[in-house]
Amino acid sequence: MMELIWISAAYLTGLLASRLSFPPLVGYLAAGYALNALGVAPLADLNHIAEIGIELLLFSVGLKLKPASLIRREVVSVGGAHLLMTTLISALVFFWLEQHITGGLVLGVSLAFSSTVLAIKVLEDNGELSSLHGRDVMSILILQDIVAIGLLAVAERKQPTQWALALFLLPLLRPLAHRILAASRSSELLLLLGVTLALAGGVAAENSGISADIGALLTGVMLANHTKINELTDRLWGLKELFLVAFFLQIGVSDLPSREQVFQALQLLALLPVQGALFFGLFLFAGLRARTAFVSTLALTTYSEFALITTRAVVDAKLLPAEWNAVISLAVAGSLAIAAPLNRYSHVLFSWFEPFLVRFEKKTGNPDRLPESFGVAEWLVIGMGRTGVSAYQALSAQEQRVVGLDADPTVLENLLAEGRRVVYGDAEDSELWSGLRLERMKGIVITVPDVETRLLAIAQLRKRGFKGRIGTLCYHYEEEQELKRVGADYVIHPLVEAGNQLAKHMLGGGN
């Protein structure tokens, strides 16, 4: 019965949130607080289920990581500078308010961290996890996680064991892991293997005295680049999303805050814009363009779920009063509820503020600079995944002058190494289209997976006055009319087209 109450409450509030144009996780947060306020007993294993959800999330991220291109010098400097500055400010505030020096310092550091769960989830939902700004955000989150290991040891007065460093050797087991993955041909076995490895990495990390999340992440990295990664990720997606619902629900299970504690939580939320402004300024100082800096900043401007863990630890150690549990819980929940819808519309928000924000960016030396022209190319392929590369090859085979465009630095590096002509660019970036000469272009093929990105790119091109042909994809029939309405000339359904081509080949072979 209790399971039905919690799951149905999560569904109903998530549905209401989505109807109001909020991400469902905002509804899950509200459900946790509402059920707590109504005196409904929490599920016995809610926290444990939430922990599994986070491990599966980090494991899925590890599957997509390419370590060689992840850690960027300017991003590490931004993350380090932000951590130091925010820690100093937060710690001074806590010293002044409570006079709890050790507890204030630990809590000040933990409030400098951003929510790993929210940042990764919004990047993944937006299809931006492998984009340039997605990698920037991931680099900073990993840096914060490394610092978090030491911080949690201070908060709980524990030290990692001598085996902790050995955990970072997990990716060296890649040949063995790849062989096991290749042997798991059944979809059920593939799912079981993914869950087993994620949990095994978490258990190994916990036994080494560090966060289970780090172990799950490194185990995912161990499997990265295998041909079955996309299939494994697809199998894990639904299970991971279901377990993550428990994470958002359990935030509201802590003690309900008093009026004074609500006021303190609101004060912490009022400081979030300062933290965001600091991130934005540091990204610009590192040479990133205003758009990249803005989108990355929104993903990072939250309080981390890690603050819940450290607060509980310092309260148990009597380094801070017990009421801080409720204050930090509400502040974290509030930051997630605010950040989720902002991230959903991050590109739209930037378009509103673009004329003002671009004034602050450096004009030269941008690592994310846009191409100035496409040279003599007459065809452009946007999105150089499997479909995009196929379109590129087909045009090249017809001796057409074609260039590819993609926002994933690793994809660009691989394609350039193969001798293909590709450039960096994000289809959602209005500045990309406003600064390019497209008169020479005969046609543009758009193969990016996210339908909102396809719609926005087509609309930008037509607004820019592009008269050439635009072809794109749709995965649902209701998308076709919308894509044609904004200016697409050709829209195909990949699965329908695959069936048609297969039938043609079969009939041709029969003749």
N, C-alpha and C positions, 0 to 999 in steps of 0.2 A: 504493500500500500504506500509506504513512504517513498519508494522508488518512483511510483506513478505520480505522486504529488510533485516531486522535485523535477522530474523530466517534463511533465506537462506544463508546469509553471515556466520552465526555461523555454519551452516551445512557444507558449502564448506570448510571453514578454518579448521573445526574439522576433516573433511575427509582427507584433505591434511596433517594435523599433524599426523593422525593415519597411513597414508601411509608412512610417514617418520619415523615411529616407536616412535613417541611422543604421549603422552596421548591427547585426543581431547581437554581437557581444555586449552592446550597451544594454540591451534587454536582459541578458544573462546576469549582468552586474546588479540591475534593479531587482531581479528575481531573488537573488541571494539576500539582499537587504530586506525585501518585503517578507520573505518566508521567515527570516530571523525575527522581524518585528512582530509577526503573527504568532510567534512561539512554536513554530513547526520545528521539530527536532531534526538536526542535520543527519544526513546519511553517515553511517559509521565509517565507511571507507572513502568519503568524498575527497579528503586531502590526498590519500594514496592514489586515487584515480587521477586527480589533478597532476600529481608528480609524474605519472606515466604519460599523460598527455604532453607535458613539457619535454620529456625525454624523446617521445616520438617526433615532436616538432623539431627539436635540435638535430635528431638523427636525420630527418628529411633534409634539413639545411645542409648537413655534412655531405649528403649524397650529391649535392649540386656545387659544392665548393671546389675551387681550383686554387690551392694554396699559393702557387707561384705568382698569381695575379691579384691575390686578395689584399696583402699588406702593402699599402702605398705610403711613401714617406710623408707626404703632406697630410694624409688622413691620420696617421699615427700621431703626428705633431698636433693636429687639431684636437684629437681625443685626449692626449696627454695634457695639453694646456687647459682645456675645458675642465678636466677632472681636478686639476690642481686649483684652479681659480674658484670653481663652485664649491669644492671641499673647504677651502679657506673661508669663504663667505658664510656657508652653512654652519660650519663649526663655530665661528665667531658669534653668530646669532644664538646658537644653542648655549654657548658659554654665558652669554649675557642674560638669556632668559632663565636658565635653570641652574647654572653653576655646576652642572654635572660634566666635568671636563672629559673623562674617558668616554662616557656614553654619548655625549654631545659630538665628540670627534667621530666616533663610529657611525652615528646616525647622519652626521653631516656628509661623510664620504658616501654612504649608501644613497643619499638623496641626489648625489651627482650622477648616479647611474640612470640609464634609460631603460624602458621596458623592452626586454628582448622578445617576449611573446608578442606584444602588439606590433613592434617594428617589423619583425619577420612576417607576421601574419598579413599586415597591410601590403607589404612589398610583394608577398606571394600572391595575394588576391588580385593585385594590380598587374601581375606579370612582370615586376620590376626587380626581382631578386638578383638577376644576373646583369642588370644595367649598371652603368658607371656609378650613379648615385646609390644604387642598391649595394654595390661592393663597398662604397665609402662607409655606409651605415654599418654593414657587417663588420668591417675592420674595427670601427670604434666599439661596437658591442663586444667583440672578442677581446679587445684590450681591456674593457671594463670587467669582463668575466675573469680575466687573469688577475686583475687587482682584487676582485671579489673573493677569490680563493684565500688570499692573505687576510682580507678584512674579516671574513667569517671565522677564520682561525683566532683572530684577536677577540671577536665578539663572544665566541664560545670557549675561548681560552684553550683551543686545540691547535695542534700543529700537524701538517700533512706528514705522512709516513715517508720513509726513504724510497718507497715504491711509487710515489706520486710522479716523479719525473719519467719513470719507465712507461707510464701511461701514454706519454706523447710519442712513444715508439709504435703505438698501435697501427698507424698507417703503413708501417713496414711489413705488416702481415698481409698486405694487399694481394699478392699472388695466390696465397691460400684462400683468402676470402673470395676472390674472383672465381676460383675453381669451384668452391661450394655453391656460389650463386649460379654459375653456369649449369650445375647439376640439378638445380631446383627448377624443373621445367613446368610443374603444375602451378597454377595461380595461387592455390591454397598454400602450397609449400613456400612459395615466394613471400606471401604475406607473413607466414609463421617465421620464416627466416629473418625478415626485417624486424619484427617485434622482438624476437629472441636476441638479435645482435644489439638492438637499441637498449634493451634492459640489461644485457650482459655488460655493455660498456658503462652503464650507470652503476651497476653493482661493483665493478672493478674500481671505478672512481671513488665511490663511497668508502670502500675498504682501504683505499690509499689516502683517505682523509681529505678529499676535495669534492667539489660539487658533482653530483651524478649527471648534471646537464653537460658538463665538459666531456665526460666519458662517452655519452651518447653522440655528441657532436663529432668526436674523434673517430668513433666507430663508423659513422656515416662517411667521413673522409676516406676511411680505409676502403670503402666500396666504390668511391667516385670513379667516373670515367668508364665504368663497365657498360656494355651494350644493353643490359637489361635494367639500367637505372631508371629510365622513364617508366617502364612497366612496374617496377617496384614502387616508385613514387606514387603512381596512380592507385596501386593496391592499398597503400598506407593512408591515402588522403582521407577517405571517409572515416576510418577508425581514429585517426589523429584528431580530426575535427570534433568527433563525438567526445573523446576524452578531454579535449580542451574546454568544452562546456563546463566541466567540473571545476576547472581552474578559475573561471570567472565567477561561478556560483560560490565557491568557498571563500572568496574575498569578503563577501557580506556576512559570513557566518560568525565573524568575531563579534565581540561585545558592541552593542549599539552605542554610538557616541552621545554624550550629553550636549547641551546647548553650547557650553564653553568649549568643548572639544570640537564641535562643528565649526565654531569661529576660528579655532586654531588651524583646522584643516583648510578652511577658506583662505587664511593668511598664507599657508604654504602654496595653495593653488595660485594665489596672486603673484607669487614669485616665479611661476613657470615662464611667463613672457620674458623675464630677465634672463632666464636660462636659455631660452630660445634665441634671444637677441645675441647672446654671447656665442652660441654655436654659429649663427649666421655670420657674425663678424669674423670669427676665426676661419670659417670656410672661405670667405672672400679674401682674407689676408693670405691664405694658402694658395690663392690664385684661381679658385673655382669661379665659374660664372654664376650670376645671381640666381638663375633658375635652378641649377644643380644645388647650390647652397640652400635655397629656400625649401626645396622638396626634401632634401636630406635633414634639414633642421626640423621640419614638421614631424618626421618619423622618429626623431630622437627627443623631442620635447615632451617627455612624460616622466613620471616617477616610476621607478622599477619595482616589480614584484619582489625583487631581492631585498628591498627596504623592509618588507613585512617580516622576512626571516631574521634580519639583523636586529630589528626592533624587539622581536620576541626574545632574541638571545640576550640583548643588553638589559631588558626588563627582568628576565630570569636571573641574571647575574647581579640584580639590584643596582645597576648603573644608571637607570632612568626609572621614573615613576611608572606604574602599571597603566595609567591612562593614555600613555603614548601609543599603546597597541591600537586603540580605537582611532586615535588621531591619524596615525600613518595609514591605517587601513582605508579610512575615508579619503585621505589625500591621494593615495594610489588609485583607488576606484574612480575618483573624480577626474584625475588626469587621463585615465584610459577612456572614460566616457567623453571627454572633451576632444582628445586627440584623434579618436577613431573616425568621426565624421570629417574632421579637418583633413586627415590624410586621404580620405576617399575622394575629396574634391581639391586635392593639392594643386593640380595643374590649372584648374579653373581659378582658384584663389590667386595663383601667381599671375595669371593673365590680367587680373584686376589691378594688382600692385606693380606690374612690370615696369611701367614708365618711371616710377619712383625708385624701385630697387636697383635697376640696372645702372643708375648713376654711381653706385658705390663699388662696382666691380672693376677689377684691373682690366685694362684694354689689351694687354699683351701677355704672353706666357701662360695662357690658360691651358691646363692639361685636358680640359673638356671642350676645347675650342671647336667651333663648327667649320665645315668646309666652306671655302669662299666660292667655289664653283665646281661643276661636274665635268669640266673640260669639254671634250668633243663628244661625250656620251649622248646618245639619243634615246636611251631607255634606262629607267631607274627601277630597281627592285628594292622595296623597303621591307626589311625583316629577312635576314639570311639564315633561317633555319632550313630544315629539309625541303620544304615547299619552295622557299625563296631561292635556294641553291639550284633546285631543279629548273625553276623559271629562268634563272641566270644562265644555266648551261644550255637550255633550249634556245635562248636568244643568241648566245655566242655561237652555237652550232649553225645558226642562220647568218653568221657573219655580221651580226648587228653590234653596234657600239653600246655596251651596257655597263652600268656601274651598280654596285650593291651598297646598301646603307643599313647599319645596325648599331644598337646602343650597347652591345655586349663587347667589352674590350678583348676578351679571350676569343670570341668568335672571329673578330677582326684579325687578330694575330694569326690564327690558324688559316684563315682564308688568304691573307697576304702571303703567308709562307707557301701556299699552293699556287701563287701567281695570279690570284684573282684581283680584280680592281674593286676595292671596297673602301668606304669612308665611314667615319663616326658620325652619328646623328640620331636624335630621338624624334620619332614621328609626332609626338605630342608637343614638341617645342615650337611655338609660334615664331620665334626668332629665326629658326632654321629656314622656314619658307619665306619670311619677309626679306631675307638677305641674299637669296639665291636667284640667279637668272635661269629661267626655265623655258625660254623661247625655243631653244634647240630641241627640247624633249618631245618625242613623238608619243610616248606613253609611259605610264607609271604602274607598276604591279605592287600591290600592298598585301603582304602575307603575315603581318603580325597577328598573334593569336587573340588579343583582346579586342572585342568589337567596339568598345568605346574609343580606343586608339584609332581604329580604322575609320570610324565615323568622323573623329576630330581631324585626322589627317586629310581626308577627302574634302571636308568642309573648308579647311585652311587653304588647300590647293585651289579650289574653285573661287574662294574669296580673293585669292591672290591673282586671279585672272587666268589660270592655266586652262588652255583650250584643248590639250591633247587627251588621249584616251586613258581612262583609269580602270584597272581591273583589280578585283579583290575576291575574298572568300567569305562564305557565311556558313555557320554550322547549324543554324536554326532557320526555318523557313520565314519566321516573322522578322528576321534581320534583313532579308533581301530587299523588301520595299523601302526600309529606312535607309539602307546603303545607297540605293538608287535615287532616293529623294534628295540626298545631300550631294549627289553628283557622280556616282559610280556608273560607268558604261557597261561593264561586264561583272556579273557576280556568279560564282560557281559554288556548288556544294561539294566539298572534297570527297565525301563518302559516296554520294550519288554518282559523281564523275568516275570514281574508281570502279563502281559497279558497271557503268556504261562501257568503260574501256575494257574491262575484263570480258564482258559479253562479246564485244567486237573482236577481241583477239581470239576468243574461243571459236566464234563463227568463222573467222578468217582461217584459223588453223584447220577447221573441218572441211573447208573448200580446197 
